[in-house]
Amino acid sequence: MSSKQDLDLEISRVLKAPRDLVWKAWTDPSHLKEWWCPKPWTTEVLAFDLVPGGAFHTLMRGPDGGISDNPGSFLDVVPRSRIVWTTALVAQWRPADNPWLPMTAYITMEDEGEHTRYVARVLHKDKASCDQHEEMGFFDGWGTCITQLEAYAQSLK
């Protein structure tokens, strides 16, 4: 049996932007598409219903023609504090049709002085899935997106 640490990947960072702006950048689809995937990839937000059971679906396109289609669902939303979403379910809690990498992501935001403590923790069903996600470049990819989020939130001032 795997331990929690074997199944989770986590990045914690202090963003030099106030939490209200980080929240705004995360929860407005017109803002989310600006930082959601590592550039030069682009994001199209196909569904964004920020309530538990609401659809969360992004389509990412790479400069080489690659596509990453990511349907999912929000599980929990606490304004200005927490967003939990999954690729294992789609809208109205329906099971996803063979998600390529089933996972659940916990995003938390807390004030840290004038800045924001941002934590992204991703839970996987088993060690193999967690290892696969890490080998795909989780820390570089998600880290790049968090850096883009920080810069974008700063631009909203």
Secondary structure per residue as TSV (DSSP state, phi and psi in degrees):
chain	resnum	aa	ss	phi	psi
A	1	M	-	360.0	133.2
A	2	S	-	-82.5	149.7
A	3	S	-	-88.4	165.1
A	4	K	H	-54.0	-42.2
A	5	Q	H	-63.2	-29.0
A	6	D	H	-74.7	-18.5
A	7	L	H	-110.0	-4.5
A	8	D	E	-116.4	144.8
A	9	L	E	-119.8	137.8
A	10	E	E	-142.5	139.9
A	11	I	E	-126.4	129.4
A	12	S	E	-125.3	130.6
A	13	R	E	-149.7	148.1
A	14	V	E	-93.7	119.7
A	15	L	E	-95.0	135.3
A	16	K	S	-83.8	62.3
A	17	A	S	-155.8	145.4
A	18	P	-	-66.6	151.0
A	19	R	H	-58.0	-37.8
A	20	D	H	-57.6	-38.1
A	21	L	H	-76.8	-35.4
A	22	V	H	-64.2	-43.9
A	23	W	H	-60.6	-45.4
A	24	K	H	-60.7	-44.1
A	25	A	H	-64.0	-31.8
A	26	W	H	-81.3	-34.7
A	27	T	H	-104.5	2.1
A	28	D	-	-111.3	114.2
A	29	P	H	-55.1	-31.1
A	30	S	H	-68.1	-25.2
A	31	H	H	-87.6	-42.8
A	32	L	H	-53.5	-42.2
A	33	K	H	-64.2	-17.6
A	34	E	H	-79.2	-20.1
A	35	W	H	-133.7	-5.2
A	36	W	S	-61.7	-35.7
A	37	C	S	-125.8	155.5
A	38	P	-	-60.5	127.1
A	39	K	T	-66.2	143.0
A	40	P	T	-90.3	9.8
A	41	W	S	-62.6	154.5
A	42	T	E	-123.2	158.7
A	43	T	E	-122.5	134.9
A	44	E	E	-113.3	128.0
A	45	V	E	-93.0	109.3
A	46	L	E	-87.2	-30.2
A	47	A	E	-152.7	139.4
A	48	F	E	-156.1	89.4
A	49	D	-	-115.7	91.8
A	50	L	-	-76.0	64.9
A	51	V	S	-143.2	154.1
A	52	P	T	-55.4	127.3
A	53	G	T	88.8	-5.0
A	54	G	-	-78.9	150.9
A	55	A	E	-70.0	142.0
A	56	F	E	-137.9	106.0
A	57	H	E	-136.7	118.1
A	58	T	E	-119.4	148.9
A	59	L	E	-123.2	119.0
A	60	M	E	-107.0	138.7
A	61	R	E	-124.0	132.2
A	62	G	-	-94.6	159.9
A	63	P	T	-65.8	-19.2
A	64	D	T	-93.0	7.3
A	65	G	S	94.6	-4.3
A	66	G	-	-64.6	148.4
A	67	I	E	-131.9	138.8
A	68	S	E	-126.9	107.8
A	69	D	E	-96.9	123.6
A	70	N	E	-128.9	74.9
A	71	P	E	-75.0	147.2
A	72	G	E	-167.7	-162.4
A	73	S	E	-150.3	145.8
A	74	F	E	-77.5	137.7
A	75	L	E	-104.3	-36.2
A	76	D	E	-152.0	139.3
A	77	V	E	-139.4	119.2
A	78	V	E	-119.1	107.9
A	79	P	T	-47.7	131.9
A	80	R	T	67.2	4.6
A	81	S	T	-130.0	-45.4
A	82	R	E	-150.7	139.5
A	83	I	E	-132.1	126.1
A	84	V	E	-121.8	128.3
A	85	W	E	-139.9	163.0
A	86	T	E	-141.5	155.9
A	87	T	S	-100.5	-2.2
A	88	A	S	-81.3	-20.2
A	89	L	E	-128.5	155.0
A	90	V	E	-115.4	-169.2
A	91	A	G	-51.1	148.0
A	92	Q	G	58.2	31.5
A	93	W	G	66.6	17.9
A	94	R	E	-74.5	138.4
A	95	P	E	-59.9	138.1
A	96	A	-	-70.3	151.7
A	97	D	S	-84.7	94.1
A	98	N	S	50.5	64.4
A	99	P	-	-60.2	139.6
A	100	W	S	-66.7	-31.5
A	101	L	S	-146.4	87.5
A	102	P	-	-63.2	130.2
A	103	M	E	-157.4	163.4
A	104	T	E	-127.0	132.1
A	105	A	E	-113.5	129.5
A	106	Y	E	-105.6	120.5
A	107	I	E	-113.6	122.6
A	108	T	E	-122.5	149.7
A	109	M	E	-135.7	130.5
A	110	E	E	-137.3	149.6
A	111	D	E	-66.2	137.1
A	112	E	E	-134.6	88.6
A	113	G	T	64.8	-128.8
A	114	E	T	-88.2	0.9
A	115	H	E	-108.4	-173.1
A	116	T	E	-127.8	125.8
A	117	R	E	-81.6	116.0
A	118	Y	E	-113.7	123.6
A	119	V	E	-124.4	127.2
A	120	A	E	-116.0	114.2
A	121	R	E	-120.2	126.8
A	122	V	E	-115.6	125.4
A	123	L	E	-101.1	139.1
A	124	H	E	-122.0	159.0
A	125	K	S	-74.0	-28.4
A	126	D	S	-155.5	170.4
A	127	K	H	-62.8	-37.9
A	128	A	H	-61.3	-43.2
A	129	S	H	-65.7	-41.2
A	130	C	H	-63.0	-46.9
A	131	D	H	-61.4	-41.3
A	132	Q	H	-61.1	-44.5
A	133	H	H	-64.3	-41.0
A	134	E	H	-65.0	-43.5
A	135	E	H	-66.1	-28.3
A	136	M	T	-70.6	-10.1
A	137	G	T	105.2	31.5
A	138	F	H	-48.3	-54.2
A	139	F	H	-65.0	-41.3
A	140	D	H	-68.2	-47.8
A	141	G	H	-66.1	-54.1
A	142	W	H	-66.5	-36.2
A	143	G	H	-61.7	-42.6
A	144	T	H	-61.4	-43.9
A	145	C	H	-63.8	-38.9
A	146	I	H	-66.0	-38.7
A	147	T	H	-62.9	-41.9
A	148	Q	H	-65.2	-39.1
A	149	L	H	-59.8	-46.3
A	150	E	H	-57.9	-50.6
A	151	A	H	-62.6	-40.5
A	152	Y	H	-67.3	-44.5
A	153	A	H	-60.4	-39.5
A	154	Q	H	-61.2	-34.4
A	155	S	H	-72.1	-15.2
A	156	L	T	-82.0	-6.5
A	157	K	-	-56.5	360.0
